[in-house]
Amino acid sequence: MYRLWWDEAKTATEAQKLEIHRLALLGKNGEIAAQMADNLAGSWKYQSRFREAVHLCKSTLKITQDYRVLHQIARSEEQLGEVEQAQQNYQQALELCPETDEKEKAAIIHNLAFTYANRGDVENAIALYNQSLELWERIDDVQGKAATLHELGIIYANRGDVEKAIALHLLTLVWFWVLA
């Protein structure tokens, strides 16, 4: 029965996912609550529903400290201008992220790097982007690789290192071409 219910949750509507999340919170089932929060907050990000995502993630974090939920709340906080809090949550997500989830780890590092770049801490941003790039390459994630090369290209362009910026952007174009 549980397996059937869980399989149906994958194709559930937003209202159904919210109900599953509510029930998971009531039953103190951290794994289900975290998966629903990650899924909902991830989709709300594309709808600019950042405050709702923060609220949902905070309620989930009351019963479980899940790296995916911390990643989602950080992404929304960043969009709301709460950059210091976002950086703290990215750091905590990174600390809790299992070594086996390299894709999520690469994404967390990439997003953390973005916050440093936007705050003018270019050296830390570059170091983090390079860590992220290494992970994307190891797991052969072309989209992640291209996105990271693009961000590095922007940093180098802003620093006036046009040749390096062009080289990175050309690599980005190559990877986007591979995706097409």
Helices and strands as residue ranges (DSSP letters): H 2-9, H 14-26, H 30-45, H 50-61, H 67-79, H 83-96, H 102-118, H 122-138, H 142-158, H 162-179
